[in-house]
Amino acid sequence: MLLAMRSPAHDPSAIYRPRDCLAAVDCLCAAIVHLDFFTRLDRMPGNLADICQSLGTMARPTDVMLTLFAANGWIACDPNGQFRTTDHAKEFLVEGSPFDARSYYASMADRAGVADFLKVLRTDKPANWPGADGEADWHAAMRTDAFAESFTAAMDCRGRVMGPALAMAIDLRDVRTLLDVGGGSGVYAIACAEAYLHLQAIVMESPPVDAIARRTIQAATLANRIGVVAADMFTAAWPAGCDAHLFSNVLHDWDEPDCRRLIDASAAALPEGGRILIHDMLLNDDKTGPLWAAEYSVLLATVTQGRIYSTAEIRGWLATAGFRIVKHEPTALSRSVIEARRD
């Protein structure tokens, strides 16, 4: 039996952040050593499309790279969408400066992570998950039992920090049944069910993760209140009778068209008065930070089809589906939860 979840006594951010930000240095090294990005941008400012054409790179990972550099203060974007180097970058990252630091990164040019990010930039396809040779990218690897067990355990331990904070940040007193979309081990459904004793929940997950969720829910002695539906959230019919849908750390694994599909599917399945809850790390509206989110986005772009999205981007998807944001609250580990209701 698992003990009821509670918030930790200490802030674990300094433990979780380094793992989230592993790929950011590889992105910077690739830009400096292989692309001479800052020198090129200094000589020819441009918008996202211009930069992609100049570098021979794809939009999604290039956007992630630009966000990282903007969050660090090395580039800035004007109201017309034109990116330029800042004085900070001109002093240290542009050819010809007396303080040119580019050679400091030359010895890192052959790191596996640098090669991976270059591949992602040029193909927009996820690299292999870091680890043993031959491992597939995250989406394919999650269909194997061994990787699904390992990865879900990693997300479960993080969820035990964020779950109680999420349950405190949202008001589910008038929700009868919560659908936890792509709910992993069920850790967020468990946290919500423990905080709201009337609440029923359903975790929708693909095999083999659905079996992990059943096991975790059983260990929490909540099988009488939390069910599990084995289903592909993109292709299967969604469970009926749920008056709130939760996406907790889900959208960041998928590209924008897939995120829109999920929001639209949620809107179609919810009854009148239903709500959408999006719990994730988010960028600010102009995508200049926070830095942790910009760094984590590089890791996500490297190993998944997604990235970190801005509040403005999510607001637009929700509006298209007929929903508006009514609440936005911080949770834990620099995450926050958006609550949206139908207009």
C-alpha positions in Angstrom: 0.0 0.0 0.0 1.3 3.5 -0.9 1.0 6.2 1.7 -1.1 9.2 0.9 0.7 11.8 -1.1 1.9 15.0 0.6 4.0 18.0 -0.4 7.7 17.6 0.4 9.2 19.6 3.3 12.0 20.9 1.1 12.1 22.4 -2.4 13.6 19.8 -4.8 14.0 22.2 -7.7 17.8 22.0 -7.6 17.6 18.2 -8.0 15.1 18.1 -10.8 16.3 21.1 -12.8 19.7 19.7 -14.0 18.0 16.7 -15.6 15.5 19.0 -17.4 18.2 21.2 -18.7 20.8 18.6 -19.9 20.3 19.3 -23.6 20.6 23.1 -23.4 24.4 23.2 -23.4 24.4 20.8 -26.5 22.1 23.2 -28.3 24.4 26.2 -27.5 27.4 24.2 -28.6 25.8 23.2 -31.9 24.8 26.7 -32.6 28.3 28.1 -31.8 30.6 25.5 -33.3 28.7 23.9 -36.1 26.4 26.8 -37.3 28.3 29.9 -36.1 24.8 31.1 -35.5 25.5 34.3 -33.7 27.9 35.6 -36.2 25.5 34.8 -39.0 22.5 36.4 -37.2 24.6 39.5 -36.4 25.3 40.0 -40.1 21.8 39.1 -41.3 18.9 39.5 -38.8 15.7 37.7 -39.8 12.5 36.1 -38.8 12.0 32.4 -38.0 11.5 31.4 -41.6 14.5 33.4 -42.7 16.7 31.8 -40.1 15.5 28.3 -41.0 16.3 28.9 -44.7 19.7 30.4 -43.9 20.7 27.5 -41.6 18.9 24.7 -43.4 16.9 23.8 -40.3 13.3 23.0 -39.4 10.9 25.4 -37.7 10.1 23.5 -34.5 13.6 22.9 -33.2 14.8 26.3 -34.5 12.0 28.0 -32.6 13.2 26.1 -29.5 16.8 27.2 -30.0 15.7 30.9 -30.5 13.7 30.7 -27.3 16.7 29.4 -25.4 18.9 32.2 -26.7 16.2 34.9 -26.0 15.8 33.6 -22.5 19.5 34.0 -21.9 19.5 37.5 -23.3 21.7 36.7 -26.4 19.1 37.6 -29.0 16.0 39.7 -29.1 12.9 39.8 -31.3 11.3 43.0 -32.4 7.5 43.6 -32.8 7.8 42.5 -36.5 9.3 39.1 -35.6 12.8 40.0 -36.6 15.6 38.4 -34.4 18.8 40.2 -33.8 21.9 39.7 -31.6 22.1 41.6 -28.4 25.2 43.5 -27.2 25.9 40.6 -24.8 26.1 38.2 -27.8 28.1 40.7 -29.9 30.7 40.9 -27.2 31.3 37.1 -26.7 29.7 35.1 -29.5 30.3 37.0 -32.7 33.4 36.7 -34.9 35.8 39.6 -34.5 35.1 40.5 -30.9 38.2 40.8 -28.7 36.3 38.7 -26.2 35.2 36.0 -28.7 34.4 32.9 -26.7 33.5 30.6 -29.5 36.7 28.5 -29.3 35.8 27.7 -25.7 33.2 25.4 -27.0 35.3 23.8 -29.8 36.4 20.8 -27.7 32.7 19.9 -27.2 31.9 19.8 -30.9 31.8 16.0 -31.1 29.6 15.3 -28.1 26.8 12.8 -28.9 24.2 15.3 -27.6 25.5 18.0 -29.9 25.2 15.6 -32.9 21.7 14.7 -31.8 20.5 18.3 -31.6 22.0 19.0 -35.1 20.1 16.0 -36.4 16.9 17.3 -34.9 17.5 20.8 -36.2 17.9 19.4 -39.8 15.2 16.7 -39.8 12.7 17.7 -37.1 12.7 14.1 -36.0 13.5 13.0 -32.4 16.9 11.6 -31.7 17.4 8.4 -29.8 16.6 8.5 -26.1 19.9 9.0 -24.3 21.2 5.6 -23.2 22.2 2.3 -24.7 22.9 2.2 -28.4 19.9 1.3 -30.5 17.2 2.7 -28.2 14.4 4.3 -30.1 13.1 7.8 -29.7 10.8 8.4 -26.8 7.5 7.7 -28.7 8.6 4.4 -30.0 10.4 3.4 -26.8 7.3 3.9 -24.7 5.7 0.9 -26.5 8.2 -1.5 -25.0 7.6 -2.9 -21.5 11.1 -2.3 -20.1 11.4 1.4 -21.2 7.8 2.1 -20.3 8.4 0.8 -16.7 11.6 2.9 -16.4 10.3 6.1 -17.8 7.0 5.9 -16.0 8.8 5.4 -12.7 10.8 8.6 -13.4 7.6 10.6 -14.1 5.9 9.0 -11.1 8.5 10.2 -8.7 8.3 13.7 -10.1 4.5 13.5 -10.0 4.6 12.8 -6.3 6.1 16.3 -5.9 3.8 18.0 -8.3 0.6 16.0 -7.7 -0.3 17.5 -4.2 0.5 21.0 -5.4 -1.8 20.5 -8.5 -4.6 19.2 -6.3 -4.3 22.3 -4.1 -4.2 24.7 -7.0 -7.5 23.6 -8.6 -11.0 23.4 -7.2 -12.7 20.1 -8.0 -15.5 20.3 -5.5 -18.1 20.5 -8.2 -16.4 17.9 -10.5 -17.9 14.4 -10.4 -15.5 12.5 -12.7 -12.1 13.6 -13.8 -10.5 12.2 -17.0 -6.7 12.1 -16.7 -5.6 12.1 -20.3 -2.3 10.3 -20.9 -2.2 10.0 -17.1 0.9 7.8 -16.9 1.1 5.9 -13.6 -2.1 7.6 -12.4 -0.1 9.8 -9.9 -2.1 13.0 -10.7 -5.5 11.2 -10.5 -4.4 9.7 -7.2 -3.4 13.1 -5.8 -6.7 14.6 -6.9 -8.8 11.7 -5.5 -7.0 11.9 -2.2 -7.7 15.6 -1.9 -11.3 15.4 -3.0 -13.0 12.4 -1.4 -16.1 12.5 -3.5 -14.1 12.5 -6.8 -14.2 9.6 -9.3 -11.5 9.5 -12.0 -10.4 7.7 -15.1 -6.9 7.4 -16.4 -6.7 7.1 -20.2 -3.4 5.5 -21.2 -1.9 3.4 -24.0 -0.5 0.0 -23.4 1.7 -1.0 -21.7 1.5 2.0 -19.4 -2.1 1.3 -18.6 -1.0 -1.8 -16.7 1.4 0.3 -14.7 -1.4 2.7 -13.8 -3.7 -0.1 -12.6 -0.9 -1.4 -10.4 -0.2 2.0 -8.9 -3.8 2.8 -8.3 -4.3 -0.6 -6.7 -1.3 0.1 -4.4 -2.9 3.4 -3.4 -6.1 1.5 -2.5 -8.1 3.7 -4.9 -9.2 1.1 -7.5 -12.8 1.6 -6.4 -12.7 5.3 -7.4 -10.1 5.4 -10.2 -10.5 3.4 -13.3 -8.1 2.9 -16.2 -9.0 2.9 -19.9 -6.5 1.4 -22.3 -6.8 3.7 -25.4 -4.8 5.8 -27.8 -5.9 9.3 -27.0 -5.5 10.3 -30.7 -7.6 7.6 -32.3 -9.9 6.1 -29.7 -13.3 7.3 -28.5 -12.9 9.2 -25.2 -14.7 8.1 -22.1 -18.1 9.7 -21.7 -19.5 11.2 -18.5 -16.4 13.1 -17.4 -16.9 16.8 -16.5 -13.2 17.8 -16.4 -10.3 16.7 -18.5 -6.7 16.9 -17.1 -3.6 17.1 -19.3 -0.7 17.0 -16.9 2.7 17.1 -18.5 1.2 15.8 -21.7 1.1 18.5 -24.4 4.8 19.2 -24.3 5.5 15.8 -25.8 3.6 16.6 -29.0 3.9 19.0 -31.9 1.3 21.9 -32.3 -1.0 20.1 -34.7 -1.3 17.1 -32.3 -1.9 19.4 -29.4 -4.7 21.1 -31.2 -6.2 17.6 -32.0 -6.2 16.8 -28.3 -7.8 20.0 -27.3 -10.4 19.6 -29.9 -11.1 16.0 -28.9 -11.5 17.2 -25.3 -13.8 20.0 -26.2 -16.0 17.5 -28.2 -16.2 15.0 -25.4 -16.9 17.4 -22.6 -20.5 18.3 -21.5 -21.8 21.8 -21.2 -20.0 23.4 -18.3 -17.1 21.0 -18.5 -13.6 22.3 -18.0 -10.1 21.6 -19.4 -7.1 21.6 -17.1 -3.6 21.9 -18.5 -0.8 21.4 -16.1 2.7 21.9 -17.5 5.8 24.0 -17.6 4.9 27.1 -19.7 6.8 29.9 -21.5 5.6 33.5 -21.1 3.6 35.1 -23.9 6.6 36.6 -25.7 8.7 33.4 -25.3 11.6 35.1 -23.5 11.5 32.8 -20.5 11.5 31.5 -17.9 14.9 30.1 -18.5 14.2 26.7 -16.9 11.3 26.3 -19.3 13.4 27.4 -22.3 16.1 24.9 -21.3 13.7 22.0 -20.7 12.2 22.7 -24.1 15.5 21.8 -25.8 15.4 18.4 -24.1 11.8 17.8 -25.2 12.5 18.9 -28.8 15.5 16.5 -28.9 13.7 13.3 -27.7 10.0 13.9 -28.4 7.9 15.5 -31.1 7.0 18.4 -28.8 8.4 21.4 -26.9 7.4 23.8 -24.2 4.6 26.1 -25.3 3.7 29.6 -24.3 0.5 30.6 -22.4 -0.4 32.6 -25.5 -0.1 29.6 -27.8 -2.3 27.5 -25.5 -4.8 30.3 -25.1 -5.2 30.4 -28.9 -5.8 26.6 -29.2 -8.4 26.8 -26.4 -10.1 29.8 -28.1 -10.4 27.9 -31.3 -12.1 25.1 -29.4 -14.5 27.5 -27.8 -12.8 27.7 -24.4 -11.3 30.6 -22.5 -8.8 30.6 -19.6 -10.5 31.5 -16.3 -7.6 30.7 -13.9 -3.8 30.2 -14.0 -2.1 29.0 -10.8 1.5 27.9 -10.0 2.0 24.4 -8.7 5.5 23.0 -8.1 8.9 22.7 -10.0 8.1 25.8 -12.0 4.9 24.2 -13.4 1.5 25.8 -13.4 -2.1 24.8 -14.2 -4.4 26.5 -16.6 -8.2 26.1 -16.1 -10.4 26.8 -19.1 -14.1 26.8 -19.5 -16.4 26.9 -22.6 -17.2 30.4 -23.7 
